[in-house]
Amino acid sequence: MWRWAPSRKAPPSRSRPSPLWNEDDDHHARATALFNAIQAGDLPYRPLYTTGYVLAELVTFGLARANYTLAATALRRIRASPSVTVLHPDEPMFAAVCNEFYRYDDQDISLVDHATSVLADERDVEHVFTFDPDGFRTLGFTAVP
């Protein structure tokens, strides 16, 4: 079973809003086709997860690289989706996130990506939806697409 946890690892200078909502993004068509196939039941990638940290990052980058309307639309759609569960680490989980961040001191993997990793591991998630796959591969996940 595939479960989803989107992420952005790139620093703000390289980042852009999510390909799902930014029609100018090079990955827009691919991301949209993938999520349409998931919604139609053509791909077995369920249940879908994201984290509050990823949403905060998405909105921050959306504001910086696009505009409020795009950022707010993305946030509303994800939060309103019956298909997506937004995860939030409790204190012990956050401690685990920090420990993983410290453990990978030779890698440039963001705290947001480590939070996604720890929460995904807790749910036996193996696949992560991302267009920035290197960190997730290092953490043992299969990157999709």
PyRosetta script that sets phi, psi and omega in degrees:
from pyrosetta import init, pose_from_sequence

init()
pose = pose_from_sequence("MWRWAPSRKAPPSRSRPSPLWNEDDDHHARATALFNAIQAGDLPYRPLYTTGYVLAELVTFGLARANYTLAATALRRIRASPSVTVLHPDEPMFAAVCNEFYRYDDQDISLVDHATSVLADERDVEHVFTFDPDGFRTLGFTAVP")
pose.set_psi(1, 139.9)
pose.set_omega(1, -178.1)
pose.set_phi(2, -104.3)
pose.set_psi(2, 140.1)
pose.set_omega(2, 176.7)
pose.set_phi(3, -131.2)
pose.set_psi(3, 152.3)
pose.set_omega(3, -169.2)
pose.set_phi(4, -110.9)
pose.set_psi(4, 137.4)
pose.set_omega(4, 172.6)
pose.set_phi(5, -147.2)
pose.set_psi(5, 98.6)
pose.set_omega(5, -177.8)
pose.set_phi(6, -70.6)
pose.set_psi(6, 158.3)
pose.set_omega(6, 179.3)
pose.set_phi(7, -157.6)
pose.set_psi(7, 158.6)
pose.set_omega(7, 171.2)
pose.set_phi(8, -133.9)
pose.set_psi(8, 120.7)
pose.set_omega(8, -179.9)
pose.set_phi(9, -104.0)
pose.set_psi(9, -22.0)
pose.set_omega(9, -172.4)
pose.set_phi(10, -65.5)
pose.set_psi(10, 148.1)
pose.set_omega(10, 175.5)
pose.set_phi(11, -66.8)
pose.set_psi(11, 159.8)
pose.set_omega(11, -176.0)
pose.set_phi(12, -51.7)
pose.set_psi(12, -32.4)
pose.set_omega(12, -178.7)
pose.set_phi(13, -65.6)
pose.set_psi(13, -22.6)
pose.set_omega(13, 179.5)
pose.set_phi(14, -109.1)
pose.set_psi(14, -5.1)
pose.set_omega(14, -171.0)
pose.set_phi(15, -85.3)
pose.set_psi(15, 163.4)
pose.set_omega(15, 174.9)
pose.set_phi(16, -151.4)
pose.set_psi(16, 161.7)
pose.set_omega(16, 178.9)
pose.set_phi(17, -61.0)
pose.set_psi(17, 164.7)
pose.set_omega(17, -178.3)
pose.set_phi(18, -54.5)
pose.set_psi(18, 136.1)
pose.set_omega(18, 177.0)
pose.set_phi(19, -59.8)
pose.set_psi(19, -23.7)
pose.set_omega(19, -179.6)
pose.set_phi(20, -65.3)
pose.set_psi(20, -33.6)
pose.set_omega(20, -174.6)
pose.set_phi(21, -110.7)
pose.set_psi(21, -9.5)
pose.set_omega(21, -179.0)
pose.set_phi(22, -105.3)
pose.set_psi(22, 100.7)
pose.set_omega(22, -176.8)
pose.set_phi(23, -65.1)
pose.set_psi(23, -17.7)
pose.set_omega(23, 178.5)
pose.set_phi(24, -84.8)
pose.set_psi(24, -8.7)
pose.set_omega(24, -178.7)
pose.set_phi(25, -71.1)
pose.set_psi(25, 139.6)
pose.set_omega(25, 179.4)
pose.set_phi(26, -59.1)
pose.set_psi(26, -27.0)
pose.set_omega(26, -176.6)
pose.set_phi(27, -96.9)
pose.set_psi(27, 3.8)
pose.set_omega(27, -173.7)
pose.set_phi(28, -56.8)
pose.set_psi(28, -51.0)
pose.set_omega(28, -176.8)
pose.set_phi(29, -61.3)
pose.set_psi(29, -43.0)
pose.set_omega(29, -179.0)
pose.set_phi(30, -66.2)
pose.set_psi(30, -45.2)
pose.set_omega(30, -179.9)
pose.set_phi(31, -64.6)
pose.set_psi(31, -42.8)
pose.set_omega(31, -179.9)
pose.set_phi(32, -64.5)
pose.set_psi(32, -44.4)
pose.set_omega(32, 178.7)
pose.set_phi(33, -61.3)
pose.set_psi(33, -41.6)
pose.set_omega(33, 179.5)
pose.set_phi(34, -62.2)
pose.set_psi(34, -48.4)
pose.set_omega(34, -178.2)
pose.set_phi(35, -70.8)
pose.set_psi(35, -31.7)
pose.set_omega(35, 173.7)
pose.set_phi(36, -63.9)
pose.set_psi(36, -40.5)
pose.set_omega(36, 178.4)
pose.set_phi(37, -66.5)
pose.set_psi(37, -38.0)
pose.set_omega(37, 176.9)
pose.set_phi(38, -64.4)
pose.set_psi(38, -46.8)
pose.set_omega(38, -179.6)
pose.set_phi(39, -62.8)
pose.set_psi(39, -35.0)
pose.set_omega(39, 179.9)
pose.set_phi(40, -76.5)
pose.set_psi(40, -9.3)
pose.set_omega(40, -178.6)
pose.set_phi(41, 84.4)
pose.set_psi(41, 10.7)
pose.set_omega(41, -179.5)
pose.set_phi(42, -78.6)
pose.set_psi(42, -18.5)
pose.set_omega(42, 177.7)
pose.set_phi(43, -123.8)
pose.set_psi(43, 139.3)
pose.set_omega(43, -173.5)
pose.set_phi(44, -85.7)
pose.set_psi(44, 34.5)
pose.set_omega(44, -175.6)
pose.set_phi(45, -91.9)
pose.set_psi(45, 77.9)
pose.set_omega(45, 179.0)
pose.set_phi(46, -142.6)
pose.set_psi(46, 155.1)
pose.set_omega(46, -9.0)
pose.set_phi(47, -72.0)
pose.set_psi(47, 164.0)
pose.set_omega(47, -179.4)
pose.set_phi(48, -101.8)
pose.set_psi(48, 131.2)
pose.set_omega(48, 178.8)
pose.set_phi(49, -123.8)
pose.set_psi(49, 151.8)
pose.set_omega(49, 164.3)
pose.set_phi(50, -144.0)
pose.set_psi(50, 179.1)
pose.set_omega(50, 178.9)
pose.set_phi(51, -121.7)
pose.set_psi(51, 158.8)
pose.set_omega(51, 174.5)
pose.set_phi(52, -59.4)
pose.set_psi(52, -33.5)
pose.set_omega(52, 178.0)
pose.set_phi(53, -64.6)
pose.set_psi(53, -42.0)
pose.set_omega(53, 179.3)
pose.set_phi(54, -64.1)
pose.set_psi(54, -40.9)
pose.set_omega(54, 178.3)
pose.set_phi(55, -64.0)
pose.set_psi(55, -40.9)
pose.set_omega(55, 177.5)
pose.set_phi(56, -61.7)
pose.set_psi(56, -42.4)
pose.set_omega(56, 178.7)
pose.set_phi(57, -65.4)
pose.set_psi(57, -43.4)
pose.set_omega(57, 178.8)
pose.set_phi(58, -58.7)
pose.set_psi(58, -47.4)
pose.set_omega(58, -179.5)
pose.set_phi(59, -66.1)
pose.set_psi(59, -42.8)
pose.set_omega(59, 179.3)
pose.set_phi(60, -59.7)
pose.set_psi(60, -48.1)
pose.set_omega(60, 179.3)
pose.set_phi(61, -68.4)
pose.set_psi(61, -36.6)
pose.set_omega(61, 177.1)
pose.set_phi(62, -60.8)
pose.set_psi(62, -42.2)
pose.set_omega(62, 177.4)
pose.set_phi(63, -66.1)
pose.set_psi(63, -41.4)
pose.set_omega(63, -176.7)
pose.set_phi(64, -72.1)
pose.set_psi(64, -35.6)
pose.set_omega(64, -172.4)
pose.set_phi(65, -107.3)
pose.set_psi(65, -12.6)
pose.set_omega(65, -179.6)
pose.set_phi(66, -133.1)
pose.set_psi(66, -101.6)
pose.set_omega(66, -179.0)
pose.set_phi(67, -164.3)
pose.set_psi(67, 172.6)
pose.set_omega(67, -178.3)
pose.set_phi(68, -60.1)
pose.set_psi(68, -43.6)
pose.set_omega(68, -176.1)
pose.set_phi(69, -58.5)
pose.set_psi(69, -46.6)
pose.set_omega(69, 179.0)
pose.set_phi(70, -63.6)
pose.set_psi(70, -45.0)
pose.set_omega(70, -179.0)
pose.set_phi(71, -63.1)
pose.set_psi(71, -45.4)
pose.set_omega(71, -178.7)
pose.set_phi(72, -68.1)
pose.set_psi(72, -38.3)
pose.set_omega(72, 178.1)
pose.set_phi(73, -62.9)
pose.set_psi(73, -45.2)
pose.set_omega(73, 178.6)
pose.set_phi(74, -60.6)
pose.set_psi(74, -47.0)
pose.set_omega(74, -179.9)
pose.set_phi(75, -61.6)
pose.set_psi(75, -46.5)
pose.set_omega(75, -179.9)
pose.set_phi(76, -61.1)
pose.set_psi(76, -44.9)
pose.set_omega(76, -177.7)
pose.set_phi(77, -62.9)
pose.set_psi(77, -43.9)
pose.set_omega(77, -179.8)
pose.set_phi(78, -66.3)
pose.set_psi(78, -47.0)
pose.set_omega(78, -178.1)
pose.set_phi(79, -64.7)
pose.set_psi(79, -32.2)
pose.set_omega(79, -178.5)
pose.set_phi(80, -85.4)
pose.set_psi(80, -12.7)
pose.set_omega(80, -175.7)
pose.set_phi(81, -69.9)
pose.set_psi(81, 126.0)
pose.set_omega(81, 174.9)
pose.set_phi(82, -72.2)
pose.set_psi(82, -11.0)
pose.set_omega(82, -178.3)
pose.set_phi(83, -88.6)
pose.set_psi(83, -15.1)
pose.set_omega(83, -173.6)
pose.set_phi(84, -114.4)
pose.set_psi(84, 130.3)
pose.set_omega(84, 173.7)
pose.set_phi(85, -104.9)
pose.set_psi(85, 126.1)
pose.set_omega(85, 178.2)
pose.set_phi(86, -93.5)
pose.set_psi(86, 121.6)
pose.set_omega(86, -177.3)
pose.set_phi(87, -99.5)
pose.set_psi(87, 146.6)
pose.set_omega(87, 177.7)
pose.set_phi(88, -134.8)
pose.set_psi(88, 125.7)
pose.set_omega(88, 179.7)
pose.set_phi(89, -72.6)
pose.set_psi(89, 141.7)
pose.set_omega(89, 171.6)
pose.set_phi(90, -83.6)
pose.set_psi(90, -177.0)
pose.set_omega(90, -176.9)
pose.set_phi(91, -58.0)
pose.set_psi(91, -48.8)
pose.set_omega(91, 178.4)
pose.set_phi(92, -61.8)
pose.set_psi(92, -37.3)
pose.set_omega(92, 178.6)
pose.set_phi(93, -67.8)
pose.set_psi(93, -38.7)
pose.set_omega(93, 178.4)
pose.set_phi(94, -64.5)
pose.set_psi(94, -37.2)
pose.set_omega(94, 175.3)
pose.set_phi(95, -61.2)
pose.set_psi(95, -40.7)
pose.set_omega(95, 177.4)
pose.set_phi(96, -64.4)
pose.set_psi(96, -39.5)
pose.set_omega(96, 177.2)
pose.set_phi(97, -59.6)
pose.set_psi(97, -48.7)
pose.set_omega(97, -179.9)
pose.set_phi(98, -62.1)
pose.set_psi(98, -41.6)
pose.set_omega(98, 178.7)
pose.set_phi(99, -61.8)
pose.set_psi(99, -40.2)
pose.set_omega(99, 177.3)
pose.set_phi(100, -65.6)
pose.set_psi(100, -40.9)
pose.set_omega(100, 177.5)
pose.set_phi(101, -58.6)
pose.set_psi(101, -46.1)
pose.set_omega(101, 179.4)
pose.set_phi(102, -66.1)
pose.set_psi(102, -37.0)
pose.set_omega(102, -177.8)
pose.set_phi(103, -64.3)
pose.set_psi(103, -34.6)
pose.set_omega(103, -179.5)
pose.set_phi(104, -95.4)
pose.set_psi(104, 48.2)
pose.set_omega(104, -175.3)
pose.set_phi(105, -68.4)
pose.set_psi(105, -11.4)
pose.set_omega(105, 177.9)
pose.set_phi(106, -96.8)
pose.set_psi(106, 7.1)
pose.set_omega(106, -177.4)
pose.set_phi(107, -122.9)
pose.set_psi(107, 151.0)
pose.set_omega(107, 174.8)
pose.set_phi(108, -97.9)
pose.set_psi(108, 65.0)
pose.set_omega(108, 179.3)
pose.set_phi(109, -105.7)
pose.set_psi(109, 125.7)
pose.set_omega(109, -174.1)
pose.set_phi(110, -67.6)
pose.set_psi(110, 158.9)
pose.set_omega(110, 175.3)
pose.set_phi(111, -62.3)
pose.set_psi(111, -36.1)
pose.set_omega(111, 177.2)
pose.set_phi(112, -61.2)
pose.set_psi(112, -43.8)
pose.set_omega(112, 179.2)
pose.set_phi(113, -67.8)
pose.set_psi(113, -36.0)
pose.set_omega(113, 175.2)
pose.set_phi(114, -66.2)
pose.set_psi(114, -38.4)
pose.set_omega(114, 176.7)
pose.set_phi(115, -62.5)
pose.set_psi(115, -44.2)
pose.set_omega(115, 176.9)
pose.set_phi(116, -58.9)
pose.set_psi(116, -44.2)
pose.set_omega(116, -179.1)
pose.set_phi(117, -61.7)
pose.set_psi(117, -49.1)
pose.set_omega(117, -178.1)
pose.set_phi(118, -63.8)
pose.set_psi(118, -44.5)
pose.set_omega(118, 179.5)
pose.set_phi(119, -68.0)
pose.set_psi(119, -34.8)
pose.set_omega(119, 177.1)
pose.set_phi(120, -67.8)
pose.set_psi(120, -43.9)
pose.set_omega(120, 178.0)
pose.set_phi(121, -58.1)
pose.set_psi(121, -39.1)
pose.set_omega(121, -179.8)
pose.set_phi(122, -61.6)
pose.set_psi(122, -25.6)
pose.set_omega(122, -177.6)
pose.set_phi(123, -109.0)
pose.set_psi(123, 13.9)
pose.set_omega(123, -179.9)
pose.set_phi(124, 58.7)
pose.set_psi(124, 33.9)
pose.set_omega(124, 176.4)
pose.set_phi(125, -76.2)
pose.set_psi(125, 136.9)
pose.set_omega(125, 179.9)
pose.set_phi(126, -115.1)
pose.set_psi(126, -23.5)
pose.set_omega(126, -175.2)
pose.set_phi(127, -116.8)
pose.set_psi(127, 138.5)
pose.set_omega(127, 180.0)
pose.set_phi(128, -127.1)
pose.set_psi(128, 128.1)
pose.set_omega(128, 177.2)
pose.set_phi(129, -80.1)
pose.set_psi(129, 116.5)
pose.set_omega(129, -178.8)
pose.set_phi(130, -162.1)
pose.set_psi(130, 147.2)
pose.set_omega(130, 171.3)
pose.set_phi(131, -102.2)
pose.set_psi(131, 13.5)
pose.set_omega(131, 177.5)
pose.set_phi(132, -132.7)
pose.set_psi(132, 72.7)
pose.set_omega(132, -164.5)
pose.set_phi(133, -80.8)
pose.set_psi(133, -15.9)
pose.set_omega(133, -169.6)
pose.set_phi(134, -55.8)
pose.set_psi(134, -50.8)
pose.set_omega(134, -179.1)
pose.set_phi(135, -61.2)
pose.set_psi(135, -41.9)
pose.set_omega(135, -179.4)
pose.set_phi(136, -68.2)
pose.set_psi(136, -34.8)
pose.set_omega(136, 174.8)
pose.set_phi(137, -64.8)
pose.set_psi(137, -41.9)
pose.set_omega(137, 176.8)
pose.set_phi(138, -59.1)
pose.set_psi(138, -36.4)
pose.set_omega(138, -179.4)
pose.set_phi(139, -82.3)
pose.set_psi(139, 1.0)
pose.set_omega(139, 173.9)
pose.set_phi(140, 96.0)
pose.set_psi(140, 15.2)
pose.set_omega(140, -179.5)
pose.set_phi(141, -101.3)
pose.set_psi(141, 158.5)
pose.set_omega(141, 170.5)
pose.set_phi(142, -93.5)
pose.set_psi(142, 125.3)
pose.set_omega(142, -179.5)
pose.set_phi(143, -87.2)
pose.set_psi(143, 136.6)
pose.set_omega(143, 177.0)
pose.set_phi(144, -125.7)
pose.set_psi(144, 136.0)
pose.set_omega(144, 8.6)
pose.set_phi(145, -82.1)
pose.dump_pdb("model.pdb")
